[in-house]
């Protein structure tokens, strides 16, 4: 598998976190309520959008309804997003839009229905118009702070929630929907699609069927092996890995598996809802179960996997790779059902027969016991300076969502507060580490945040 400059930079970013995290493993034990002051108190935003610590600022670079360069408009419901190095200080952002079939009036074609038949797509509704879910791509100049171009890059899908960057320069966009063909839909949904970051227009929407059909949330790739790790947004979800036949060429197929515990005394439930299975900081050896019938027409893949011994997780959400390990959120995990952050460290022999003797390991890294600590963690990213950042997505009539930072010792702090009634989503960093990009979900906006990253007083 060939790794370019983007993946090399990403590996350095991840290494910073991994090294710090390893040194903080012992400190994270029993630190489920540990809080940090972070960068200091958040300052109230005069524009009423995003409160940030002293020294940080943001600019809105793209908004729902803005005209795009392809004659369409920026769709709403901006969710997962990935950043890619284009060289020369330019960054490509591939951004999900979590739109359902009835959201056509907030999709890219709302002001250009006559053009709905042009270009590539996956599935059309009963009216013949492409389903509005998909992705847009932005080219952003870090020096000028301007978007040079934005266009629709994938269309015809449903509820593109999260996803993940690949080391070979593409975005894996995931459908959080398992609708079947019929009732106005021409094709089955519940797939992962691949969008090259440099694609100048819409790409052919080819479902990566061997990655499974389920209520997908996010994906992350180990650049050393090409193995893809996948989360599922269900209360009884599984944690999956995909072993590709050819690393970097996912459409050529492979094998889908689900994580289980080696120790039978741990059972098959990591949620800690009724009893503590994993304590904060505790590690457990992992094994992987082969799955069959992964096209899952009855949406029962997770149930069949659990019956075979695979571990249940409480709504797997965002996942991100740090050098040598993965971090993923379980939105409703823990006794308080407020959030868990899991860490998976692959085996030296990951995906090979030898891993039985030296298995990968799963750790409960953080478990929230209070909404003021972490409240329904969703998207997650590893920052270049060595902290995690988690986007909250609360499920209450009135929300008070934050971006929460997590130190390598498992201490949580508020980094930003979204002042509008929606969720922050899609947090990711420019390859040079200077800028965090994040979305306000709806009405959709994409923000670029700059400041003294890494000069952490707390």
SVG drawing of the C-alpha trace seen along z (x, -y; Angstrom):
<svg xmlns="http://www.w3.org/2000/svg" viewBox="-44 -41 50 59">
<polyline fill="none" stroke="black" stroke-width="0.4" points="0.0,0.0 1.4,-3.4 1.3,-6.2 1.6,-9.7 2.5,-13.0 -1.0,-13.2 -0.8,-9.9 2.8,-10.7 1.7,-14.0 -1.3,-12.2 1.0,-9.6 3.1,-12.3 0.0,-13.9 -1.2,-10.6 2.2,-9.7 2.1,-12.8 -1.1,-11.6 -0.1,-8.0 3.1,-8.6 1.5,-10.9 -1.5,-8.6 0.8,-5.7 2.5,-7.6 -0.8,-8.5 -2.4,-5.1 -2.0,-4.6 -3.3,-8.1 -6.5,-7.4 -7.5,-4.6 -10.4,-5.7 -10.4,-9.1 -14.0,-8.9 -14.9,-12.2 -11.5,-13.9 -11.9,-17.5 -9.4,-20.0 -9.7,-23.8 -8.3,-23.4 -7.4,-26.6 -9.4,-28.7 -12.9,-30.0 -14.8,-30.3 -15.5,-33.8 -19.0,-34.7 -19.2,-35.1 -20.7,-38.5 -22.2,-36.8 -23.9,-34.2 -22.5,-31.2 -19.4,-29.7 -17.8,-30.5 -14.0,-29.8 -11.1,-30.2 -8.9,-33.3 -6.6,-33.4 -8.9,-31.4 -11.1,-32.7 -13.2,-31.3 -14.5,-32.2 -17.5,-30.8 -16.2,-29.5 -19.3,-27.8 -23.1,-28.0 -26.3,-26.2 -27.7,-27.8 -24.5,-29.3 -24.0,-29.0 -21.4,-26.4 -19.2,-26.3 -21.2,-23.6 -24.4,-25.7 -25.9,-23.9 -26.2,-25.1 -24.6,-24.0 -26.9,-21.4 -28.0,-21.4 -27.3,-19.0 -23.5,-19.1 -22.1,-16.2 -18.9,-14.1 -15.9,-15.7 -12.3,-14.9 -9.3,-17.2 -6.8,-16.3 -3.5,-18.0 -3.5,-19.3 -0.1,-20.9 0.8,-24.6 -1.2,-25.4 -4.4,-24.1 -6.8,-21.7 -9.6,-19.7 -12.6,-19.2 -15.0,-16.4 -18.2,-17.0 -21.2,-14.7 -24.8,-15.8 -27.1,-13.7 -30.2,-14.1 -33.2,-11.8 -35.3,-11.3 -37.9,-14.0 -35.1,-16.6 -34.9,-17.5 -35.8,-21.1 -32.6,-21.4 -30.4,-19.5 -28.1,-20.6 -30.8,-20.6 -33.4,-22.6 -32.9,-25.6 -31.9,-23.6 -34.4,-20.8 -34.1,-21.0 -30.5,-19.8 -31.3,-16.9 -30.8,-14.3 -27.3,-15.4 -24.2,-13.7 -23.6,-10.5 -25.6,-9.3 -26.7,-6.2 -30.5,-6.3 -33.4,-8.4 -36.7,-9.0 -40.1,-8.5 -40.0,-11.9 -36.9,-10.9 -34.6,-13.4 -31.5,-12.1 -31.9,-11.4 -30.3,-14.4 -27.9,-12.6 -24.2,-12.7 -21.1,-14.8 -19.7,-18.2 -16.0,-19.0 -14.4,-22.3 -10.9,-23.6 -9.7,-25.9 -6.6,-28.2 -5.1,-28.3 -3.1,-31.5 -6.0,-33.6 -8.7,-31.9 -10.9,-31.6 -12.8,-28.8 -11.5,-28.5 -14.1,-26.1 -16.9,-23.9 -19.0,-21.4 -21.3,-18.3 -19.1,-15.2 -21.6,-12.4 -25.4,-12.2 -28.2,-9.7 -27.6,-8.3 -29.4,-8.6 -28.3,-10.0 -24.5,-10.3 -23.6,-10.6 -19.9,-10.2 -17.1,-8.5 -13.3,-8.5 -10.2,-9.5 -8.1,-6.9 -4.3,-7.0 -4.6,-6.9 -6.5,-10.3 -10.2,-9.5 -13.2,-9.9 -15.3,-6.9 -18.9,-8.3 -21.3,-6.1 -25.1,-5.7 -26.8,-5.6 -29.9,-4.1 -30.9,-0.6 -33.9,-1.4 -34.7,1.3 -35.7,0.8 -39.3,0.1 -41.7,-2.6 -40.1,-5.2 -36.5,-3.9 -34.9,-2.1 -32.0,-0.5 -31.1,0.9 -29.2,-1.4 -26.9,-1.0 -23.5,-1.1 -20.2,-2.8 -19.1,-4.8 -15.6,-6.2 -15.0,-9.8 -11.5,-10.7 -10.6,-14.1 -9.3,-15.4 -12.3,-14.5 -13.3,-17.6 -17.0,-16.8 -19.4,-14.1 -18.0,-10.6 -19.7,-7.3 -21.6,-6.2 -20.3,-2.6 -21.4,-0.8 -18.6,1.0 -20.7,4.0 -18.2,6.2 -17.9,3.6 -21.4,4.7 -24.9,3.3 -25.9,1.9 -26.6,-1.4 -23.1,-2.7 -21.6,-5.6 -17.9,-6.1 -14.8,-4.5 -11.0,-4.7 -8.1,-3.0 -4.9,-1.7 -2.2,-3.0 0.1,-0.2 -2.2,2.6 -5.1,1.0 -7.6,2.6 -10.8,0.6 -12.5,0.3 -16.2,-0.6 -18.7,-1.7 -22.5,-1.3 -25.1,-3.6 -27.3,-1.3 -27.8,-0.7 -26.7,2.9 -24.1,2.2 -20.9,4.1 -17.4,2.9 -16.3,4.1 -13.1,4.5 -12.8,5.1 -9.8,7.1 -9.3,6.0 -8.1,8.5 -6.0,5.7 -5.1,2.8 -6.2,-0.5 -8.6,1.1 -11.7,1.7 -14.0,2.3 -12.1,5.5 -13.7,7.1 -12.5,8.7 -13.7,10.1 -15.9,8.4 -15.4,9.3 -16.7,8.2 -14.7,7.8 -15.2,10.2 -13.4,10.6 -10.9,13.4 -11.8,13.7 -15.2,15.4 -15.7,14.0 -16.1,10.5 -19.2,11.7 -20.2,9.8 -21.4,6.4 -19.2,3.3 -21.9,0.8 -21.7,0.9 -25.4,0.2 -26.4,2.7 -23.0,3.8 -19.4,2.7 -17.8,5.0 -14.8,2.7 -13.5,0.1 -12.0,-3.1 -8.4,-2.4 -9.0,1.4 -7.7,3.4 -9.2,6.5 -7.7,8.9 -9.7,9.1 -10.5,11.7 -12.4,11.3 -15.4,13.2 -16.0,13.8 -19.4,12.6 -21.5,14.0 -24.6,12.7 -23.1,9.2 -25.6,7.8 -28.0,8.3 -31.4,7.8 -33.2,8.2 -30.8,5.7 -29.8,8.4 -26.1,8.5 -25.4,7.1 -27.8,9.6 -26.2,12.6 -22.8,11.3 -23.6,10.9 -25.2,14.4 -21.8,15.7 -20.0,13.9 -19.3,10.4 -19.3,7.5 -22.2,5.1 -21.4,1.3 -23.7,-1.6 -24.1,-3.4 -20.7,-3.4 -20.1,-6.9 -17.0,-8.7 -13.7,-6.8 -10.2,-8.2 -6.8,-6.7 -3.8,-7.7 -0.4,-6.2 -0.9,-2.5 -4.4,-2.8 -8.0,-3.9 -10.4,-5.9 -14.1,-5.7 -17.2,-7.1 -20.1,-5.2 -22.7,-7.9 -24.9,-6.3 -22.4,-4.1 -21.8,-3.9 -24.0,-3.7 -25.1,-7.3 -25.6,-6.6 -23.8,-9.8 -20.8,-8.6 -17.8,-6.3 -14.6,-6.6 -13.0,-3.3 -9.4,-2.8 -8.4,0.2 -4.8,1.1 -4.3,3.5 -2.1,6.6 1.4,6.5 0.0,9.3 -3.4,7.7 -5.5,9.6 -3.1,12.6 -3.2,16.0 -0.4,15.0 -2.6,12.4 -4.1,15.3 -0.9,15.4 -0.5,11.6 -4.1,10.2 -5.2,6.7 -6.6,5.0 -9.6,2.8 -9.6,0.2 -12.3,-1.9 -10.5,-5.2 -13.2,-7.6 -16.7,-7.1 -18.8,-10.2 -20.6,-10.3 -22.0,-13.9 -23.4,-15.9 -21.0,-18.7 -18.1,-16.4 -19.2,-14.8 -22.8,-14.6 -23.5,-12.3 -20.1,-12.3 -20.3,-11.8 -17.6,-12.7 -14.1,-12.5 -10.7,-13.6 -7.0,-13.3 -5.4,-16.8 -1.8,-17.4 -0.9,-18.6 -1.9,-15.4 -5.5,-15.8 -8.8,-14.3 -11.7,-16.6 -15.2,-15.2 -18.4,-16.8 -21.5,-16.5 -24.9,-15.6 -27.4,-15.9 -30.9,-14.4 -33.0,-16.9 -35.5,-19.5 -33.0,-22.3 -29.4,-21.4 -26.2,-23.0 -23.6,-21.2 -19.9,-21.6 -16.7,-20.5 -14.9,-18.7 -11.1,-18.2 -9.6,-15.1 -6.0,-15.1 -3.8,-12.0 -4.5,-11.3 -8.3,-11.1 -9.1,-14.6 -12.0,-16.3 -12.4,-20.1 -14.7,-22.4 -13.0,-23.7 -16.0,-25.4 -19.7,-25.9 -22.1,-26.0 -24.6,-28.7 -27.2,-27.7 -29.7,-24.8 -27.8,-22.2 -24.8,-19.9 -21.1,-20.5 -20.0,-17.8 -17.2,-16.7 -14.2,-18.1 -10.9,-17.6 -7.6,-19.3 -5.7,-20.7 -2.6,-18.6 -0.3,-21.3 -2.2,-21.4 -3.0,-25.1 -6.7,-24.9 -9.6,-22.9 -12.6,-22.6 -16.0,-21.9 -19.6,-22.0 -22.7,-23.4 -25.1,-20.7 -28.3,-22.7 -28.7,-25.3 -25.4,-24.0 -22.2,-26.0 -18.5,-25.0 -16.1,-26.9 -12.3,-27.3 -10.9,-27.7 -7.4,-29.0 -5.5,-29.7 -2.6,-28.7 -3.0,-24.9 -0.7,-23.0 0.0,-25.8 -2.2,-24.2 -2.2,-25.8 -4.6,-23.4"/>
</svg>
